[in-house]
Amino acid sequence: MTHRRERPWEIHLALAGAQTGFALFPIFGKLALGLIPPLVFAAFRVVSAAILLDVIRSVNGRESIRPGDRRKILLYGLLGVSFNQILFILGLSMTTAINTTILTATIPVFTIAAAALLGRERMTVRAAAGIALAGAGALALLNAQRFDWSSLAFRGDLLLLANSLSYSLYLVLSRPILAHYRVATFTAAVFRYGALLILVLAWPELKRFEPSRVTPLAWSCLAGVIVFCTVVPYLLNSWALARTHASHVAFYVFLQPVIATVLAILILGEALTWKTVLAAGLIFAGLAIGLVRGQLPARPVP
C-alpha cells in the first residue's frame, strides 16, 4: 500500500483530536450509566460503532482482511475493544471521574514499558523525562490527594488499571499490521471481532433491559459516546498509529485532563487557576520533551 508523506503537524492534530473525543467520554458516560447498565452500555457502544465503521469502510471499496491476519485482528479486538471497553465502563461505573482520569494517565507508562519489553521500541532518557513531567502535571491538575481508595472505588480503580494495560498492549502489538490496511478497514475489523465477546457477556442484561426507562438525555449521551468518543477518536488514533510510534500515540493521553479542564471552563464556567496553568505547562513540556525532535518517526515498515 502506498502512502503520501504526512507532515508532523497532521499527526499531532489527529492525536490531539482523538484525545479530545476520549476526554468527553467520562462526562457522557456518567450521565448515561445512571440509566443504562454497564454491559448493555458497552454492547450498544461497540456494536453501533462497528456498524458505523463498516459503513465508512465500504465508502472507498471493501478491502478484506487476509486470512493469515485474522487471528491477529481477533487478539487486537479483544485487547483494544472487548477488554478495553468492558473494563473501562465497569470501572467508570464503580469509581469517580477523577480516579478515572488519573488512572487513564498510566497508559503511556504501560505502553512504553510493553514496547521496551517486547523489543518494539527503546526506552530513552527523553521518553522517561517526558513521562515524569506529563504525569506530574496530570496528577497536579487532578488533586491526587483526593484519590478515593474505598472498597467499591478500589475495585473500579483496579479495573481501570487493567483497562490501561489492555489498551497499551493493543497500541504496541497492532502497530505493525497497520502498514498493510486502510485505517477504516483495520478499525472496522477490530470492532467487529471485539463486539463478539461483549455481546456474549452482555446478553443476560440485554434480555432484561427496558429501553422505555431510559431518558432522551441518556440516549443522546450514548449517541455522543458512539460517534464522538468512539468512532472518530479510534479512526484518528489508528491513522496516527500507522504513522508514528505507539509510545507517541500513548503520550497524548496526558492531554485528556487538560482538555477536560478547558471544557469545564468553557462550558461550565469554572475559573482558570494557577494550578491549571502549571499543570498544563508540565503536560505540554512533557509532550515536547518526549515527542518533538524535528519530525516524527516514519510509519511502520510493511
LUMBA-662382 format. One record per residue (C-alpha): residue in one letter; x, y, z. Coordinates in steps of 0.25 Angstrom, whole numbers, padded with zeros to 4 digits, always signed. Last residue first. Example, Ala and Ser with C-alpha at 12.3 -4.5 7.8 and 13.67 -1.06 7.14 Angstrom:
2
S+0055-0004+0029A+0049-0018+0031
! end
This chain:
302
P+0021-0013+0024V+0031-0004+0031P+0024+0004+0042R+0022+0019+0038A+0033+0028+0039P+0038+0035+0052L+0032+0049+0056Q+0040+0061+0052G+0050+0071+0058R+0051+0064+0071V+0037+0067+0078L+0032+0055+0085G+0036+0052+0099I+0042+0066+0102A+0030+0074+0096L+0020+0065+0101G+0026+0066+0115A+0026+0081+0114F+0012+0081+0109I+0008+0073+0122L+0016+0082+0131G+0011+0095+0125A-0004+0089+0126A-0001+0086+0141L+0004+0100+0144V-0007+0107+0137T-0018+0098+0144K-0011+0100+0157W-0011+0116+0155T-0026+0115+0154L-0036+0117+0142A-0050+0118+0148E-0061+0109+0144G-0071+0114+0135L-0078+0100+0132I-0076+0100+0117L-0063+0108+0114I-0056+0105+0127A-0061+0091+0128L-0056+0089+0114V-0043+0094+0117T-0042+0085+0129A-0045+0073+0121I-0035+0076+0110V-0024+0078+0121P-0028+0065+0127Q-0028+0057+0114L-0015+0063+0109F-0007+0053+0116V-0013+0042+0107Y-0005+0049+0096F+0007+0041+0101A+0000+0028+0097V+0001+0032+0082H+0016+0035+0083S+0018+0022+0091A+0012+0014+0079H+0022+0020+0069T+0017+0028+0057R+0010+0027+0044A+0001+0015+0045L-0002+0020+0060A-0007+0033+0054W-0018+0027+0045S-0022+0017+0057N-0023+0029+0067L-0031+0037+0057L-0041+0025+0054Y-0042+0021+0068P-0045+0036+0072V-0056+0038+0062V-0063+0024+0064T-0062+0024+0079C-0064+0037+0087F-0070+0046+0077V-0079+0036+0070I-0083+0025+0080V-0081+0033+0092G-0090+0044+0087A-0101+0034+0083L-0100+0029+0098C-0101+0043+0103S-0113+0046+0094W-0120+0033+0099A-0117+0037+0114L-0123+0051+0111P-0135+0045+0104T-0138+0037+0117V-0136+0022+0118R-0148+0014+0125S-0154+0011+0112P-0142+0003+0107E-0145-0008+0118F-0132-0017+0119R-0135-0031+0124K-0131-0038+0111L-0119-0029+0109E-0114-0032+0123P-0113-0047+0120W-0107-0044+0107A-0096-0034+0112L-0085-0045+0113V-0088-0051+0099L-0090-0037+0093I-0076-0032+0099L-0069-0045+0094L-0074-0043+0079A-0072-0027+0079G-0057-0028+0079Y-0057-0036+0066R-0065-0026+0058F-0058-0014+0065V-0045-0019+0061A-0050-0021+0047A-0055-0007+0046T-0042-0001+0051F-0034-0009+0041T-0042-0006+0029A-0044+0009+0033V-0029+0011+0034R-0026+0005+0021Y-0018-0008+0022H-0004-0013+0021A+0004-0003+0029L-0006-0004+0041I-0001-0018+0043P+0012-0013+0050R+0004-0004+0060S-0005-0015+0066L+0004-0020+0077V+0008-0007+0083L-0005+0000+0083Y-0013-0012+0087L-0003-0015+0099S-0006-0001+0104Y-0021-0003+0103S-0020-0015+0111L-0011-0009+0122S-0020+0003+0123N-0032-0005+0124A-0025-0014+0135L-0023-0001+0143L-0037+0003+0141L-0042-0010+0146L-0033-0008+0159D-0039+0006+0160G-0053+0001+0160R-0050-0010+0171F-0044+0002+0179A-0056+0010+0177L-0065+0000+0183S-0056-0002+0195S-0051+0012+0198W-0038+0016+0191D-0042+0030+0187F-0031+0039+0181R-0033+0053+0187Q-0018+0055+0189A-0016+0053+0174N-0022+0067+0172L-0026+0065+0157L-0017+0076+0151A-0005+0072+0160L-0007+0058+0156A-0007+0061+0141G+0005+0071+0142A+0013+0061+0149G+0010+0050+0139A+0014+0060+0128L+0027+0063+0134A+0031+0048+0138I+0026+0043+0125G+0035+0053+0117A+0047+0050+0125A+0045+0035+0123A+0044+0038+0108R+0056+0047+0107V+0064+0037+0115T+0061+0026+0105M+0053+0013+0106R+0055+0007+0092E+0043+0002+0084R+0038-0011+0079G+0046-0021+0087L+0035-0027+0094L+0040-0022+0108A+0042-0008+0102A+0028-0007+0095A+0022-0012+0108A+0029-0002+0117I+0026+0009+0107T+0011+0006+0107F+0009+0003+0121V+0015+0017+0125P+0007+0024+0114I-0006+0017+0119T-0004+0021+0133A-0011+0035+0130T-0024+0027+0129L-0023+0025+0144I-0024+0039+0147T-0035+0041+0138T-0043+0030+0144N-0040+0034+0159I-0045+0048+0156A-0058+0042+0149T-0061+0034+0161T-0062+0019+0163M-0071+0008+0161S-0078+0011+0148L-0065+0016+0142G-0058+0003+0145L-0069-0005+0138I-0068+0004+0126F-0053+0003+0126L-0052-0012+0128I-0063-0015+0118Q-0058-0005+0107N-0043-0009+0108F-0046-0024+0110S-0054-0025+0097V-0049-0013+0089G-0034-0011+0089L-0029-0024+0095L-0040-0034+0090G-0041-0027+0076Y-0025-0027+0075L-0025-0042+0078L-0036-0044+0068I-0028-0036+0058K-0016-0045+0060R-0024-0057+0058R-0030-0051+0045D-0016-0047+0039G-0014-0060+0031P-0028-0060+0025R-0025-0046+0019I-0034-0035+0024S-0043-0030+0012E-0044-0017+0006R-0058-0013+0002G-0058+0000-0006N-0056+0014-0002V-0070+0016+0004S-0070+0002+0009R-0060+0005+0021I-0069+0017+0026V-0081+0007+0026D-0073-0003+0034L-0069+0008+0044L-0083+0011+0046I-0087-0003+0048A-0075-0006+0058A-0078+0007+0065S-0093+0002+0068V-0088-0011+0072V-0077-0005+0082R-0086+0006+0088F-0099-0002+0090A-0091-0014+0095A-0083-0006+0105F-0096+0001+0110V-0103-0012+0112L-0090-0017+0120P-0091-0004+0129P-0106-0004+0131I-0113+0008+0125L-0120+0018+0134G-0109+0025+0142L-0099+0020+0132A-0103+0030+0122L-0099+0043+0130K-0086+0036+0135G-0083+0032+0121F-0085+0046+0114I-0076+0053+0124P-0066+0041+0125F-0065+0040+0110L-0062+0054+0106A-0047+0052+0109F-0047+0041+0098G-0052+0051+0088T-0042+0061+0091Q-0031+0050+0092A-0034+0047+0077G-0034+0061+0073A-0020+0063+0079L-0015+0050+0072A-0020+0055+0059L-0014+0069+0061H+0000+0063+0064I-0001+0054+0052E-0004+0066+0043W+0006+0075+0050P+0017+0064+0046R+0014+0066+0031E+0009+0053+0024R+0017+0046+0014R+0007+0041+0003H+0004+0026+0005T+0006+0014-0004M+0000+0000+0000
! end
